[in-house]
Amino acid sequence: MSKTPDELTEEWKAGKLLAGDYYIKFENGEIERQNNCIGGFLMSCNNRVVQVLAPVPTYEEYKDMQEELAEHRYYCCCNENEVLRLKLAEMEELLSECQAHLSLGEIGTSVTPINVLLTRINAALGESEE
């Protein structure tokens, strides 16, 4: 599991940060990539390192992250579309029941009582406005 910026910064301050390339944040807010192999990061007195943000990934790690992101995007989009499809199906069912009431010419004589339909309509409209 990857370490948080706070954990990496603590390791760096304790002199226990492993050698390698890291993204670091300076006091003035700039973010830079530097190597920690010399025993520390290069900095000036006017622009101190304040935080070690993350190790720079290898190319293989980068490719793996891109694949994982693509997979997450796929499932997020599918889930969103699935939710939309289910909502539309519920609305179609509700409209069909309303149509049955109206086509009979006598409100309240179909299988579903009008107050039940009104409750469902209000609930559906309440959900769509949130």
MDAnalysis code that builds the backbone (N, CA, C; Angstrom):
import MDAnalysis as mda
import numpy as np

u = mda.Universe.empty(390, n_residues=130, atom_resindex=np.repeat(np.arange(130), 3), trajectory=True)
u.add_TopologyAttr("name", ["N", "CA", "C"] * 130)
u.add_TopologyAttr("resid", np.arange(1, 131))
u.add_TopologyAttr("resname", ["MET", "SER", "LYS", "THR", "PRO", "ASP", "GLU", "LEU", "THR", "GLU", "GLU", "TRP", "LYS", "ALA", "GLY", "LYS", "LEU", "LEU", "ALA", "GLY", "ASP", "TYR", "TYR", "ILE", "LYS", "PHE", "GLU", "ASN", "GLY", "GLU", "ILE", "GLU", "ARG", "GLN", "ASN", "ASN", "CYS", "ILE", "GLY", "GLY", "PHE", "LEU", "MET", "SER", "CYS", "ASN", "ASN", "ARG", "VAL", "VAL", "GLN", "VAL", "LEU", "ALA", "PRO", "VAL", "PRO", "THR", "TYR", "GLU", "GLU", "TYR", "LYS", "ASP", "MET", "GLN", "GLU", "GLU", "LEU", "ALA", "GLU", "HIS", "ARG", "TYR", "TYR", "CYS", "CYS", "CYS", "ASN", "GLU", "ASN", "GLU", "VAL", "LEU", "ARG", "LEU", "LYS", "LEU", "ALA", "GLU", "MET", "GLU", "GLU", "LEU", "LEU", "SER", "GLU", "CYS", "GLN", "ALA", "HIS", "LEU", "SER", "LEU", "GLY", "GLU", "ILE", "GLY", "THR", "SER", "VAL", "THR", "PRO", "ILE", "ASN", "VAL", "LEU", "LEU", "THR", "ARG", "ILE", "ASN", "ALA", "ALA", "LEU", "GLY", "GLU", "SER", "GLU", "GLU"])
u.atoms.positions = np.array([
    [0.844, -1.180, 0.000],
    [0.000, 0.000, 0.000],
    [0.890, 1.244, 0.000],
    [0.499, 2.254, -0.752],
    [1.320, 3.454, -0.847],
    [1.188, 4.304, 0.411],
    [2.214, 5.065, 0.660],
    [2.256, 5.904, 1.859],
    [1.675, 7.269, 1.562],
    [1.144, 7.887, 2.595],
    [0.581, 9.228, 2.469],
    [1.713, 10.251, 2.438],
    [1.439, 11.469, 1.958],
    [2.461, 12.516, 1.996],
    [2.976, 12.779, 3.419],
    [2.094, 12.702, 4.402],
    [2.541, 12.917, 5.787],
    [3.537, 11.846, 6.219],
    [3.262, 10.589, 5.866],
    [4.173, 9.491, 6.220],
    [5.525, 9.647, 5.507],
    [5.473, 9.997, 4.211],
    [6.715, 10.185, 3.454],
    [7.522, 11.346, 4.024],
    [6.844, 12.428, 4.385],
    [7.527, 13.593, 4.943],
    [8.181, 13.247, 6.274],
    [7.483, 12.498, 7.105],
    [8.052, 12.075, 8.392],
    [9.305, 11.225, 8.174],
    [9.242, 10.289, 7.223],
    [10.409, 9.448, 6.922],
    [11.582, 10.304, 6.441],
    [11.284, 11.279, 5.590],
    [12.328, 12.151, 5.057],
    [12.980, 12.955, 6.182],
    [12.165, 13.522, 7.055],
    [12.703, 14.321, 8.160],
    [13.524, 13.459, 9.121],
    [13.155, 12.188, 9.247],
    [13.881, 11.271, 10.125],
    [15.103, 10.667, 9.429],
    [15.315, 11.006, 8.154],
    [16.446, 10.474, 7.404],
    [16.261, 9.027, 6.977],
    [15.019, 8.568, 6.935],
    [14.739, 7.165, 6.606],
    [14.052, 6.981, 5.248],
    [13.933, 8.048, 4.471],
    [13.270, 7.953, 3.169],
    [14.184, 7.225, 2.193],
    [13.636, 6.204, 1.534],
    [14.425, 5.433, 0.575],
    [14.874, 6.304, -0.586],
    [16.038, 5.978, -1.148],
    [16.543, 6.712, -2.304],
    [15.594, 6.525, -3.476],
    [15.466, 7.563, -4.289],
    [14.618, 7.496, -5.472],
    [14.046, 8.853, -5.821],
    [13.277, 8.878, -6.895],
    [12.641, 10.114, -7.345],
    [11.316, 10.327, -6.625],
    [11.091, 11.572, -6.201],
    [9.872, 11.927, -5.475],
    [9.331, 13.264, -5.978],
    [8.043, 13.434, -5.859],
    [7.434, 14.743, -6.057],
    [7.476, 15.429, -4.702],
    [8.019, 16.647, -4.677],
    [8.133, 17.379, -3.427],
    [7.481, 18.748, -3.558],
    [7.042, 19.275, -2.439],
    [6.407, 20.592, -2.408],
    [7.294, 21.534, -1.618],
    [7.542, 22.706, -2.225],
    [8.365, 23.722, -1.576],
    [7.496, 24.698, -0.792],
    [8.160, 25.466, 0.037],
    [7.487, 26.452, 0.891],
    [6.669, 27.458, 0.078],
    [7.147, 27.805, -1.121],
    [6.429, 28.783, -1.950],
    [5.285, 28.160, -2.751],
    [5.014, 26.853, -2.533],
    [3.902, 26.181, -3.201],
    [4.275, 25.436, -4.464],
    [5.493, 25.648, -4.962],
    [5.915, 24.948, -6.178],
    [6.055, 23.453, -5.908],
    [5.734, 22.668, -6.921],
    [5.903, 21.209, -6.836],
    [6.924, 20.816, -7.887],
    [7.862, 19.973, -7.468],
    [8.959, 19.603, -8.343],
    [9.287, 18.119, -8.152],
    [9.929, 17.558, -9.142],
    [10.398, 16.173, -9.056],
    [11.891, 16.218, -8.767],
    [12.303, 15.515, -7.700],
    [13.725, 15.463, -7.370],
    [14.099, 14.077, -6.889],
    [15.411, 13.804, -6.930],
    [15.928, 12.529, -6.477],
    [16.502, 12.679, -5.074],
    [16.250, 11.688, -4.239],
    [16.688, 11.696, -2.849],
    [17.933, 10.828, -2.635],
    [18.666, 10.486, -3.698],
    [19.776, 9.536, -3.552],
    [20.994, 10.140, -2.878],
    [21.147, 11.434, -2.853],
    [22.328, 12.075, -2.268],
    [22.165, 12.227, -0.751],
    [21.025, 11.853, -0.237],
    [20.793, 11.991, 1.198],
    [19.862, 13.135, 1.518],
    [19.344, 13.757, 0.521],
    [18.404, 14.861, 0.742],
    [18.024, 15.494, -0.569],
    [17.085, 16.389, -0.503],
    [16.640, 17.100, -1.698],
    [17.398, 18.411, -1.817],
    [17.582, 18.884, -3.059],
    [18.223, 20.169, -3.285],
    [17.228, 21.284, -3.000],
    [17.676, 22.264, -2.205],
    [16.803, 23.397, -1.912],
    [17.660, 24.577, -1.487],
    [17.058, 25.736, -1.557],
    [17.766, 26.926, -1.104],
    [17.196, 27.345, 0.239],
    [17.880, 28.241, 0.910],
    [17.392, 28.732, 2.208],
    [16.066, 29.480, 2.057],
    [15.857, 30.074, 0.892],
    [14.642, 30.861, 0.661],
    [13.442, 30.010, 0.240],
    [13.696, 28.769, -0.136],
    [12.604, 27.932, -0.656],
    [12.792, 26.504, -0.140],
    [12.368, 26.293, 1.102],
    [12.572, 24.995, 1.739],
    [11.552, 23.967, 1.259],
    [11.944, 22.689, 1.305],
    [11.020, 21.588, 1.060],
    [10.130, 21.484, 2.286],
    [8.819, 21.454, 2.077],
    [7.897, 21.345, 3.210],
    [7.171, 20.008, 3.237],
    [7.137, 19.326, 2.078],
    [6.399, 18.064, 2.054],
    [6.892, 17.172, 0.922],
    [6.989, 15.878, 1.221],
    [7.265, 14.874, 0.194],
    [5.898, 14.320, -0.196],
    [5.495, 14.537, -1.443],
    [4.135, 14.197, -1.865],
    [3.952, 12.736, -2.244],
    [4.859, 12.225, -3.088],
    [4.702, 10.846, -3.572],
    [5.953, 10.420, -4.319],
    [6.211, 9.125, -4.335],
    [7.298, 8.649, -5.185],
    [6.877, 8.750, -6.653],
    [7.846, 8.996, -7.508],
    [7.567, 9.038, -8.947],
    [7.440, 7.600, -9.420],
    [6.321, 7.240, -10.060],
    [6.143, 5.852, -10.488],
    [7.054, 5.486, -11.660],
    [7.396, 4.207, -11.728],
    [8.126, 3.716, -12.900],
    [7.156, 3.714, -14.081],
    [7.693, 3.491, -15.262],
    [6.833, 3.451, -16.442],
    [5.810, 2.321, -16.336],
    [6.239, 1.173, -15.838],
    [5.325, 0.033, -15.672],
    [4.212, 0.370, -14.676],
    [4.578, 1.009, -13.554],
    [3.569, 1.421, -12.570],
    [2.599, 2.427, -13.188],
    [3.138, 3.344, -13.992],
    [2.305, 4.335, -14.668],
    [1.299, 3.653, -15.609],
    [1.775, 2.688, -16.403],
    [0.876, 1.972, -17.318],
    [-0.206, 1.225, -16.537],
    [0.180, 0.586, -15.433],
    [-0.798, -0.123, -14.599],
    [-1.857, 0.837, -14.055],
    [-1.418, 2.011, -13.622],
    [-2.373, 3.007, -13.096],
    [-3.339, 3.457, -14.193],
    [-2.824, 3.653, -15.413],
    [-3.672, 4.074, -16.518],
    [-4.723, 3.008, -16.836],
    [-4.315, 1.737, -16.815],
    [-5.262, 0.642, -17.055],
    [-6.326, 0.591, -15.968],
    [-5.900, 0.772, -14.729],
    [-6.846, 0.747, -13.613],
    [-7.832, 1.912, -13.709],
    [-7.334, 3.085, -14.069],
    [-8.223, 4.238, -14.250],
    [-9.233, 4.002, -15.367],
    [-8.776, 3.425, -16.461],
    [-9.680, 3.136, -17.581],
    [-10.771, 2.166, -17.142],
    [-10.402, 1.173, -16.348],
    [-11.381, 0.206, -15.844],
    [-12.397, 0.886, -14.925],
    [-11.911, 1.755, -14.052],
    [-12.818, 2.482, -13.154],
    [-13.770, 3.378, -13.945],
    [-13.245, 4.063, -14.956],
    [-14.105, 4.926, -15.785],
    [-15.191, 4.093, -16.467],
    [-14.807, 2.925, -16.966],
    [-15.769, 2.055, -17.642],
    [-16.902, 1.676, -16.685],
    [-16.533, 1.213, -15.485],
    [-17.559, 0.771, -14.546],
    [-18.385, 1.926, -14.005],
    [-17.769, 3.074, -13.820],
    [-18.533, 4.240, -13.354],
    [-19.574, 4.637, -14.401],
    [-19.174, 4.668, -15.636],
    [-20.110, 5.033, -16.706],
    [-21.216, 3.995, -16.819],
    [-20.856, 2.734, -16.753],
    [-21.872, 1.682, -16.846],
    [-22.844, 1.772, -15.692],
    [-22.335, 1.983, -14.492],
    [-23.212, 2.080, -13.337],
    [-24.158, 3.261, -13.459],
    [-23.644, 4.396, -13.929],
    [-24.481, 5.582, -14.086],
    [-25.578, 5.313, -15.121],
    [-25.205, 4.691, -16.230],
    [-26.188, 4.363, -17.258],
    [-27.205, 3.353, -16.745],
    [-26.752, 2.395, -15.959],
    [-27.660, 1.390, -15.404],
    [-28.679, 2.031, -14.468],
    [-28.222, 2.955, -13.631],
    [-29.130, 3.659, -12.722],
    [-30.149, 4.454, -13.530],
    [-29.695, 5.140, -14.557],
    [-30.596, 5.916, -15.402],
    [-31.620, 5.010, -16.080],
    [-31.166, 3.859, -16.578],
    [-32.068, 2.922, -17.233],
    [-33.141, 2.427, -16.265],
    [-32.741, 2.107, -15.033],
    [-33.707, 1.645, -14.031],
    [-34.706, 2.745, -13.675],
    [-34.237, 3.971, -13.531],
    [-35.143, 5.087, -13.228],
    [-36.156, 5.275, -14.355],
    [-35.688, 5.186, -15.588],
    [-36.608, 5.342, -16.731],
    [-37.643, 4.229, -16.750],
    [-37.227, 3.011, -16.430],
    [-38.159, 1.886, -16.402],
    [-39.224, 2.105, -15.328],
    [-38.806, 2.616, -14.162],
    [-39.763, 2.907, -13.094],
    [-40.745, 3.986, -13.531],
    [-40.250, 5.017, -14.199],
    [-41.127, 6.107, -14.666],
    [-42.096, 5.604, -15.735],
    [-41.631, 4.733, -16.635],
    [-42.514, 4.173, -17.655],
    [-43.627, 3.351, -17.024],
    [-43.280, 2.570, -16.010],
    [-44.288, 1.774, -15.310],
    [-45.326, 2.677, -14.649],
    [-44.861, 3.727, -14.020],
    [-45.759, 4.667, -13.357],
    [-46.659, 5.365, -14.364],
    [-46.113, 5.776, -15.491],
    [-46.917, 6.425, -16.535],
    [-47.954, 5.467, -17.107],
    [-47.586, 4.206, -17.262],
    [-48.531, 3.213, -17.768],
    [-49.725, 3.077, -16.827],
    [-49.455, 3.068, -15.518],
    [-50.547, 2.974, -14.552],
    [-51.427, 4.222, -14.590],
    [-50.807, 5.375, -14.748],
    [-51.585, 6.618, -14.851],
    [-52.451, 6.599, -16.111],
    [-51.873, 6.121, -17.201],
    [-52.606, 6.042, -18.455],
    [-53.826, 5.135, -18.307],
    [-53.680, 4.047, -17.559],
    [-54.799, 3.131, -17.336],
    [-55.934, 3.852, -16.613],
    [-55.612, 4.670, -15.645],
    [-56.631, 5.440, -14.919],
    [-57.352, 6.405, -15.848],
    [-56.568, 7.121, -16.642],
    [-57.160, 8.145, -17.506],
    [-57.977, 7.540, -18.638],
    [-57.542, 6.410, -19.163],
    [-58.256, 5.814, -20.292],
    [-59.590, 5.206, -19.870],
    [-59.763, 4.901, -18.591],
    [-61.035, 4.355, -18.110],
    [-62.121, 5.430, -18.051],
    [-61.696, 6.670, -17.985],
    [-62.681, 7.751, -17.924],
    [-63.215, 7.982, -16.528],
    [-63.006, 7.065, -15.641],
    [-63.458, 7.229, -14.268],
    [-62.256, 7.083, -13.357],
    [-61.851, 8.174, -12.746],
    [-60.676, 8.164, -11.892],
    [-60.953, 7.322, -10.665],
    [-60.004, 6.452, -10.345],
    [-60.092, 5.653, -9.127],
    [-60.777, 4.310, -9.307],
    [-61.140, 3.923, -10.545],
    [-61.812, 2.642, -10.730],
    [-60.881, 1.543, -11.236],
    [-59.602, 1.873, -11.486],
    [-58.680, 0.830, -11.949],
    [-58.138, 0.053, -10.753],
    [-57.236, -0.866, -11.050],
    [-56.691, -1.749, -10.021],
    [-55.925, -0.965, -8.950],
    [-55.146, 0.031, -9.354],
    [-54.344, 0.814, -8.408],
    [-55.119, 2.053, -7.980],
    [-55.338, 2.231, -6.686],
    [-56.047, 3.432, -6.220],
    [-55.271, 4.699, -6.564],
    [-55.992, 5.770, -6.840],
    [-55.376, 7.031, -7.257],
    [-54.433, 7.588, -6.196],
    [-54.783, 7.423, -4.914],
    [-53.898, 7.966, -3.872],
    [-52.544, 7.239, -3.844],
    [-52.539, 5.956, -4.201],
    [-51.275, 5.216, -4.282],
    [-50.440, 5.760, -5.440],
    [-51.094, 6.018, -6.568],
    [-50.372, 6.592, -7.711],
    [-49.827, 7.969, -7.376],
    [-50.631, 8.792, -6.725],
    [-50.172, 10.135, -6.358],
    [-48.977, 10.065, -5.402],
    [-48.994, 9.137, -4.487],
    [-47.871, 8.962, -3.558],
    [-46.612, 8.584, -4.332],
    [-46.760, 7.660, -5.276],
    [-45.603, 7.238, -6.072],
    [-45.096, 8.363, -6.972],
    [-46.019, 9.129, -7.543],
    [-45.626, 10.263, -8.399],
    [-44.859, 11.285, -7.572],
    [-45.393, 11.622, -6.412],
    [-44.716, 12.605, -5.541],
    [-43.340, 12.119, -5.118],
    [-43.242, 10.826, -4.826],
    [-41.934, 10.267, -4.431],
    [-40.949, 10.342, -5.596],
    [-41.417, 10.008, -6.795],
    [-40.541, 10.050, -7.972],
    [-40.099, 11.470, -8.274],
    [-41.013, 12.422, -8.176],
    [-40.652, 13.814, -8.423],
    [-39.714, 14.332, -7.348],
    [-39.931, 13.925, -6.128],
    [-39.038, 14.336, -5.032],
    [-37.644, 13.822, -5.241],
    [-37.503, 12.592, -5.716],
    [-36.182, 12.011, -5.972],
    [-35.491, 12.724, -7.116],
    [-36.237, 13.103, -8.157],
    [-35.605, 13.724, -9.325],
    [-35.164, 15.139, -9.052],
    [-35.760, 15.799, -8.054],
    [-35.374, 17.175, -7.754],
    [-34.175, 17.260, -6.824],
    [-33.782, 16.142, -6.204],
    [-32.649, 16.166, -5.271],
    [-31.338, 16.084, -5.995],
])
